[in-house]
Amino acid sequence: MAPNQIYDFLQSLMPPLQWANPYLSDDAIPPVDTDWATFNIMRVDDRGWSQPRQTSYDENTGIITLAYDVQRIYSLQLDFYGPNAFENASVFKQTLQVALARQHGIGDLKALSGIRNLTFLQEDKEYMPRYNFDVDIFVVDTITQTAPVIEKAIITKIYRAGAKS
């Protein structure tokens, strides 16, 4: 799953806010005294082996298409900056929890962490309010492959157990 797909899905479940997708945008960070947030995919864990299922069959070529599904846990970190960073983290965490529990989409809620205060002193000696929390979501990732199939076989001789030929 592409990072933008996860970011877009989760952002669509929450109130509007300026988002800066890290490592995906060359834009400068928003100015001081602006509320904004970021997402980071911190870890992806597989929850089992890929399971195959047939999705199509082409009668002309004798080729089937197989989809292989694997459930993964995507661990994401959401960071909120600006004068209302704590309020935004609190509201967004609760909104995300409710939305993921009610909506069906590419991800389902597994867990939410507590809100952490990561406020820091910037180089210009001003404090940058920063609060964050983590969210773990279940996602099913799929790849597809094609394979030939045996459509018919001709049996030329039948052997019985114990029979002499």
Accessible surface in RSA format (square Angstrom, percent):
REM  Atomic radii and reference values for relative SASA: ProtOr
REM  Chains: A
REM  Algorithm: Lee & Richards
REM  Probe-radius: 1.40
REM  Slices: 20
REM RES _ NUM      All-atoms   Total-Side   Main-Chain    Non-polar    All polar
REM                ABS   REL    ABS   REL    ABS   REL    ABS   REL    ABS   REL
RES MET A   1    70.69  36.6  17.73  11.7  52.97 126.1  27.99  23.8  42.71  56.6
RES ALA A   2    50.04  46.0  41.28  63.7   8.75  19.9  46.64  65.7   3.40   9.0
RES PRO A   3    55.34  40.3  55.34  50.5   0.00   0.0  55.34  45.7   0.00   0.0
RES ASN A   4    74.67  51.5  73.86  71.4   0.81   1.9  18.44  44.4  56.22  54.3
RES GLN A   5    97.65  54.6  89.93  65.7   7.72  18.4  34.13  72.7  63.51  48.2
RES ILE A   6     0.00   0.0   0.00   0.0   0.00   0.0   0.00   0.0   0.00   0.0
RES TYR A   7     7.75   3.6   7.75   4.4   0.00   0.0   0.00   0.0   7.75   9.6
RES ASP A   8    85.58  59.9  78.71  78.3   6.87  16.2  29.84  70.2  55.73  55.6
RES PHE A   9    29.84  14.9  23.04  14.3   6.80  17.7  29.36  17.8   0.48   1.4
RES LEU A  10     0.00   0.0   0.00   0.0   0.00   0.0   0.00   0.0   0.00   0.0
RES GLN A  11    36.44  20.4  28.18  20.6   8.27  19.7  10.41  22.2  26.03  19.7
RES SER A  12    86.96  73.5  46.45  62.0  40.51  93.3  49.49 105.4  37.47  52.5
RES LEU A  13    19.52  10.9   5.01   3.6  14.51  36.5  10.28   7.2   9.24  24.9
RES MET A  14    15.26   7.9   0.00   0.0  15.26  36.3   2.31   2.0  12.96  17.2
RES PRO A  15    46.14  33.6  37.37  34.1   8.77  31.9  44.69  36.9   1.45   9.0
RES PRO A  16   134.18  97.8 106.02  96.6  28.16 102.4 117.29  96.8  16.89 105.0
RES LEU A  17    38.99  21.7  15.66  11.2  23.34  58.7  24.96  17.5  14.03  37.8
RES GLN A  18    95.35  53.3  81.96  59.9  13.39  31.9  35.61  75.8  59.74  45.3
RES TRP A  19    46.16  18.5  17.96   8.7  28.20  66.2  15.56   8.3  30.61  49.7
RES ALA A  20    27.36  25.2  23.51  36.3   3.84   8.7  27.33  38.5   0.02   0.1
RES ASN A  21    30.19  20.8  25.91  25.0   4.28  10.3   3.52   8.5  26.67  25.8
RES PRO A  22    28.45  20.7  16.51  15.1  11.94  43.4  27.34  22.6   1.11   6.9
RES TYR A  23   200.61  93.7 155.92  88.7  44.68 116.3 125.08  94.0  75.53  93.1
RES LEU A  24    83.70  46.6  45.48  32.5  38.22  96.1  53.03  37.2  30.67  82.5
RES SER A  25    51.67  43.7  25.58  34.1  26.09  60.1  25.89  55.1  25.78  36.1
RES ASP A  26   156.20 109.4 117.96 117.4  38.25  90.4  42.93 101.0 113.27 113.0
RES ASP A  27   122.23  85.6  98.13  97.7  24.10  57.0  30.31  71.3  91.92  91.7
RES ALA A  28    95.14  87.5  62.65  96.7  32.49  73.9  73.48 103.5  21.66  57.4
RES ILE A  29   115.75  65.9 101.43  75.6  14.32  34.5 102.09  73.5  13.66  37.1
RES PRO A  30     9.92   7.2   1.68   1.5   8.24  30.0   4.80   4.0   5.12  31.8
RES PRO A  31    98.72  71.9  85.80  78.2  12.92  47.0  97.49  80.5   1.23   7.6
RES VAL A  32    84.74  55.8  68.51  62.0  16.24  39.1  70.06  60.9  14.68  39.8
RES ASP A  33   117.61  82.4  90.76  90.3  26.85  63.5  24.57  57.8  93.04  92.8
RES THR A  34    38.70  27.5  33.51  34.0   5.19  12.4  26.31  35.3  12.39  18.7
RES ASP A  35    33.87  23.7  24.71  24.6   9.16  21.7   8.45  19.9  25.42  25.4
RES TRP A  36    12.47   5.0  12.40   6.0   0.07   0.2  10.97   5.8   1.50   2.4
RES ALA A  37     0.00   0.0   0.00   0.0   0.00   0.0   0.00   0.0   0.00   0.0
RES THR A  38    14.69  10.4  14.69  14.9   0.00   0.0  11.89  16.0   2.80   4.2
RES PHE A  39     0.00   0.0   0.00   0.0   0.00   0.0   0.00   0.0   0.00   0.0
RES ASN A  40    28.90  19.9  28.84  27.9   0.07   0.2   4.17  10.0  24.73  23.9
RES ILE A  41    50.28  28.6  23.39  17.4  26.89  64.8  23.39  16.8  26.89  73.0
RES MET A  42   110.04  57.0  76.84  50.9  33.20  79.0  74.97  63.7  35.07  46.5
RES ARG A  43   127.89  53.7 119.40  60.9   8.50  20.2  59.32  81.1  68.57  41.6
RES VAL A  44    64.56  42.5  36.80  33.3  27.76  66.9  36.80  32.0  27.76  75.3
RES ASP A  45    53.36  37.4  50.05  49.8   3.31   7.8  19.09  44.9  34.28  34.2
RES ASP A  46    83.64  58.6  58.29  58.0  25.35  60.0  18.70  44.0  64.94  64.8
RES ARG A  47   141.57  59.4 112.91  57.6  28.66  68.2  11.57  15.8 130.01  78.8
RES GLY A  48    48.46  59.8   0.00   N/A  48.46  59.8  34.14  93.7  14.31  32.1
RES TRP A  49   220.17  88.4 211.46 102.4   8.71  20.4 182.79  97.5  37.38  60.6
RES SER A  50    53.20  45.0  36.64  48.9  16.56  38.1  15.62  33.3  37.58  52.6
RES GLN A  51   110.96  62.1 109.85  80.3   1.11   2.7  49.07 104.4  61.90  46.9
RES PRO A  52    80.80  58.9  59.16  53.9  21.65  78.7  59.27  48.9  21.53 133.8
RES ARG A  53   119.66  50.2 111.43  56.8   8.23  19.6  61.41  83.9  58.24  35.3
RES GLN A  54   107.41  60.1  76.09  55.6  31.32  74.6  23.01  49.0  84.40  64.0
RES THR A  55    66.06  47.0  29.78  30.2  36.28  86.5  33.25  44.7  32.81  49.6
RES SER A  56    58.32  49.3  48.76  65.1   9.55  22.0  45.25  96.4  13.06  18.3
RES TYR A  57    90.35  42.2  60.57  34.5  29.78  77.5  52.84  39.7  37.50  46.2
RES ASP A  58    63.35  44.4  57.08  56.8   6.27  14.8  24.49  57.6  38.86  38.8
RES GLU A  59   141.52  81.2 120.97  91.5  20.55  48.9  34.74  67.2 106.77  87.2
RES ASN A  60   145.81 100.6 106.95 103.3  38.87  93.6  27.54  66.3 118.28 114.3
RES THR A  61    88.37  62.8  58.14  58.9  30.23  72.0  64.90  87.2  23.47  35.5
RES GLY A  62     9.71  12.0   0.00   N/A   9.71  12.0   7.52  20.6   2.19   4.9
RES ILE A  63    57.47  32.7  55.33  41.2   2.14   5.2  55.33  39.8   2.14   5.8
RES ILE A  64    21.32  12.1  21.32  15.9   0.00   0.0  21.32  15.4   0.00   0.0
RES THR A  65    33.55  23.9  33.53  34.0   0.02   0.0  17.98  24.1  15.58  23.5
RES LEU A  66    33.63  18.7  33.63  24.1   0.00   0.0  33.63  23.6   0.00   0.0
RES ALA A  67     1.69   1.6   1.69   2.6   0.00   0.0   1.69   2.4   0.00   0.0
RES TYR A  68    53.94  25.2  52.35  29.8   1.59   4.1  27.48  20.6  26.46  32.6
RES ASP A  69    27.58  19.3  25.66  25.5   1.91   4.5  11.53  27.1  16.04  16.0
RES VAL A  70    12.13   8.0   9.51   8.6   2.62   6.3  12.13  10.5   0.00   0.0
RES GLN A  71    76.06  42.5  69.78  51.0   6.27  14.9  14.91  31.7  61.15  46.4
RES ARG A  72    63.77  26.8  63.77  32.5   0.00   0.0   2.10   2.9  61.67  37.4
RES ILE A  73    10.18   5.8  10.09   7.5   0.09   0.2  10.09   7.3   0.09   0.3
RES TYR A  74     9.92   4.6   9.92   5.6   0.00   0.0   3.91   2.9   6.01   7.4
RES SER A  75     6.36   5.4   6.36   8.5   0.00   0.0   6.36  13.5   0.00   0.0
RES LEU A  76     0.67   0.4   0.00   0.0   0.67   1.7   0.09   0.1   0.59   1.6
RES GLN A  77    27.38  15.3  27.38  20.0   0.00   0.0   0.00   0.0  27.38  20.8
RES LEU A  78     0.00   0.0   0.00   0.0   0.00   0.0   0.00   0.0   0.00   0.0
RES ASP A  79     1.59   1.1   1.59   1.6   0.00   0.0   0.00   0.0   1.59   1.6
RES PHE A  80     0.12   0.1   0.12   0.1   0.00   0.0   0.12   0.1   0.00   0.0
RES TYR A  81    28.05  13.1  28.02  15.9   0.03   0.1   6.70   5.0  21.35  26.3
RES GLY A  82     3.19   3.9   0.00   N/A   3.19   3.9   3.19   8.7   0.00   0.0
RES PRO A  83    76.67  55.9  46.45  42.3  30.22 109.9  52.04  43.0  24.63 153.1
RES ASN A  84    68.18  47.0  68.18  65.9   0.00   0.0   7.56  18.2  60.62  58.6
RES ALA A  85     0.80   0.7   0.13   0.2   0.67   1.5   0.13   0.2   0.67   1.8
RES PHE A  86   103.04  51.5 101.58  62.9   1.45   3.8 101.58  61.6   1.45   4.2
RES GLU A  87    95.15  54.6  92.63  70.1   2.52   6.0  51.55  99.7  43.60  35.6
RES ASN A  88    24.01  16.6  23.78  23.0   0.23   0.6   0.23   0.6  23.78  23.0
RES ALA A  89     0.00   0.0   0.00   0.0   0.00   0.0   0.00   0.0   0.00   0.0
RES SER A  90    45.19  38.2  41.66  55.6   3.52   8.1   5.57  11.9  39.62  55.5
RES VAL A  91    77.39  50.9  75.28  68.2   2.11   5.1  77.26  67.1   0.13   0.4
RES PHE A  92     5.89   2.9   5.89   3.6   0.00   0.0   5.89   3.6   0.00   0.0
RES LYS A  93    48.96  23.9  48.96  30.0   0.00   0.0  19.65  17.7  29.30  31.2
RES GLN A  94   122.02  68.2 117.61  86.0   4.41  10.5  30.60  65.1  91.42  69.3
RES THR A  95    42.78  30.4  37.36  37.9   5.42  12.9  29.08  39.1  13.71  20.7
RES LEU A  96     0.00   0.0   0.00   0.0   0.00   0.0   0.00   0.0   0.00   0.0
RES GLN A  97    70.37  39.3  70.37  51.4   0.00   0.0  16.58  35.3  53.79  40.8
RES VAL A  98    58.51  38.5  56.79  51.4   1.72   4.1  58.51  50.8   0.00   0.0
RES ALA A  99    12.70  11.7   9.97  15.4   2.72   6.2  12.62  17.8   0.08   0.2
RES LEU A 100     5.83   3.2   0.50   0.4   5.33  13.4   0.50   0.4   5.33  14.3
RES ALA A 101    72.97  67.1  32.79  50.6  40.18  91.4  40.75  57.4  32.22  85.3
RES ARG A 102   180.45  75.8 153.68  78.3  26.77  63.7  54.02  73.8 126.42  76.6
RES GLN A 103    90.86  50.8  84.47  61.7   6.39  15.2  18.84  40.1  72.02  54.6
RES HIS A 104   175.26  95.8 145.27 101.0  29.99  76.7 105.45 108.7  69.81  81.2
RES GLY A 105    46.72  57.6   0.00   N/A  46.72  57.6  21.17  58.1  25.55  57.2
RES ILE A 106    64.75  36.8  50.61  37.7  14.15  34.1  59.00  42.5   5.75  15.6
RES GLY A 107     1.17   1.4   0.00   N/A   1.17   1.4   1.13   3.1   0.03   0.1
RES ASP A 108    70.24  49.2  70.24  69.9   0.00   0.0  18.91  44.5  51.33  51.2
RES LEU A 109    47.45  26.4  25.82  18.5  21.63  54.4  25.82  18.1  21.63  58.2
RES LYS A 110    95.62  46.6  66.67  40.9  28.95  68.9  26.18  23.6  69.44  74.0
RES ALA A 111    43.04  39.6  35.06  54.1   7.97  18.1  42.53  59.9   0.51   1.3
RES LEU A 112    46.68  26.0  13.92  10.0  32.76  82.4  15.41  10.8  31.28  84.2
RES SER A 113    31.77  26.8  19.01  25.4  12.76  29.4  29.91  63.7   1.86   2.6
RES GLY A 114    46.02  56.8   0.00   N/A  46.02  56.8  32.98  90.5  13.04  29.2
RES ILE A 115    53.71  30.6  21.87  16.3  31.84  76.8  21.87  15.7  31.84  86.4
RES ARG A 116    86.56  36.3  83.34  42.5   3.22   7.7  59.22  80.9  27.34  16.6
RES ASN A 117    95.14  65.6  66.15  63.9  28.99  69.8  23.95  57.6  71.20  68.8
RES LEU A 118    66.20  36.9  56.75  40.6   9.45  23.8  62.34  43.8   3.86  10.4
RES THR A 119    53.81  38.3  27.47  27.8  26.34  62.8  24.61  33.1  29.20  44.1
RES PHE A 120    83.62  41.8  78.32  48.5   5.30  13.8  83.62  50.7   0.00   0.0
RES LEU A 121    90.72  50.5  63.71  45.6  27.02  67.9  63.71  44.7  27.02  72.7
RES GLN A 122    42.85  24.0  34.53  25.2   8.32  19.8  13.90  29.6  28.96  22.0
RES GLU A 123   177.80 102.1 147.23 111.4  30.57  72.8  69.82 135.0 107.98  88.2
RES ASP A 124    87.66  61.4  60.67  60.4  26.98  63.8  48.05 113.1  39.61  39.5
RES LYS A 125   157.88  77.0 138.38  84.9  19.50  46.4  87.34  78.6  70.54  75.1
RES GLU A 126    90.18  51.8  86.61  65.5   3.57   8.5  30.96  59.9  59.22  48.4
RES TYR A 127   154.23  72.0 134.72  76.6  19.51  50.8  92.91  69.8  61.32  75.6
RES MET A 128    16.87   8.7  16.55  11.0   0.32   0.8  13.32  11.3   3.54   4.7
RES PRO A 129    40.93  29.8  40.93  37.3   0.00   0.0  40.93  33.8   0.00   0.0
RES ARG A 130    53.97  22.7  53.97  27.5   0.00   0.0   0.01   0.0  53.97  32.7
RES TYR A 131    41.51  19.4  41.51  23.6   0.00   0.0  12.80   9.6  28.71  35.4
RES ASN A 132     2.65   1.8   2.65   2.6   0.00   0.0   0.00   0.0   2.65   2.6
RES PHE A 133     0.00   0.0   0.00   0.0   0.00   0.0   0.00   0.0   0.00   0.0
RES ASP A 134    44.96  31.5  44.61  44.4   0.35   0.8  14.63  34.4  30.33  30.3
RES VAL A 135     0.46   0.3   0.00   0.0   0.46   1.1   0.46   0.4   0.00   0.0
RES ASP A 136    26.73  18.7  26.63  26.5   0.11   0.3   1.48   3.5  25.25  25.2
RES ILE A 137     0.00   0.0   0.00   0.0   0.00   0.0   0.00   0.0   0.00   0.0
RES PHE A 138    55.49  27.8  53.44  33.1   2.05   5.3  53.47  32.4   2.02   5.8
RES VAL A 139     1.58   1.0   0.19   0.2   1.39   3.3   1.58   1.4   0.00   0.0
RES VAL A 140    85.05  56.0  67.58  61.2  17.47  42.1  67.58  58.7  17.47  47.4
RES ASP A 141    12.96   9.1   9.75   9.7   3.21   7.6  11.42  26.9   1.54   1.5
RES THR A 142    64.33  45.8  32.12  32.6  32.20  76.7  24.20  32.5  40.13  60.7
RES ILE A 143   105.33  59.9  99.58  74.2   5.75  13.9 105.00  75.6   0.33   0.9
RES THR A 144    87.64  62.3  63.48  64.4  24.17  57.6  30.85  41.4  56.79  85.8
RES GLN A 145    99.18  55.5  91.58  66.9   7.60  18.1  29.63  63.1  69.54  52.7
RES THR A 146    95.13  67.7  69.40  70.4  25.73  61.3  36.90  49.6  58.23  88.0
RES ALA A 147    30.07  27.7  28.42  43.9   1.66   3.8  30.07  42.4   0.00   0.0
RES PRO A 148   109.02  79.5  92.45  84.3  16.57  60.2  92.71  76.5  16.31 101.4
RES VAL A 149    52.03  34.2  29.94  27.1  22.08  53.2  36.50  31.7  15.53  42.1
RES ILE A 150   157.87  89.8 125.12  93.2  32.75  78.9 129.46  93.2  28.42  77.1
RES GLU A 151   102.72  59.0  62.60  47.4  40.12  95.5  32.05  62.0  70.67  57.7
RES LYS A 152   179.74  87.7 153.99  94.5  25.76  61.3 105.21  94.7  74.54  79.4
RES ALA A 153    84.74  77.9  50.70  78.2  34.04  77.4  57.37  80.8  27.37  72.5
RES ILE A 154   156.76  89.2 127.54  95.0  29.23  70.4 130.67  94.1  26.09  70.8
RES ILE A 155   133.92  76.2 103.63  77.2  30.29  73.0 107.43  77.4  26.49  71.9
RES THR A 156   129.35  92.0  90.08  91.3  39.27  93.6  68.60  92.1  60.75  91.8
RES LYS A 157   125.31  61.1 104.48  64.1  20.83  49.6  69.35  62.4  55.95  59.6
RES ILE A 158   139.64  79.5 111.62  83.2  28.02  67.5 114.46  82.4  25.17  68.3
RES TYR A 159   156.55  73.1 128.23  73.0  28.32  73.7  99.32  74.6  57.23  70.6
RES ARG A 160   184.43  77.4 170.32  86.8  14.12  33.6  63.55  86.8 120.89  73.3
RES ALA A 161   112.80 103.7  69.25 106.9  43.55  99.1  81.29 114.5  31.52  83.5
RES GLY A 162    84.05 103.7   0.00   N/A  84.05 103.7  44.93 123.3  39.12  87.6
RES ALA A 163    57.84  53.2  24.68  38.1  33.15  75.4  33.49  47.2  24.35  64.5
RES LYS A 164   203.29  99.2 167.24 102.6  36.05  85.8 115.31 103.8  87.97  93.7
RES SER A 165   129.25 109.2  50.72  67.7  78.53 180.9  53.86 114.7  75.39 105.6
END  Absolute sums over single chains surface
CHAIN  1 A    11120.5       8674.2       2446.4       6063.9       5056.6
END  Absolute sums over all chains
TOTAL         11120.5       8674.2       2446.4       6063.9       5056.6
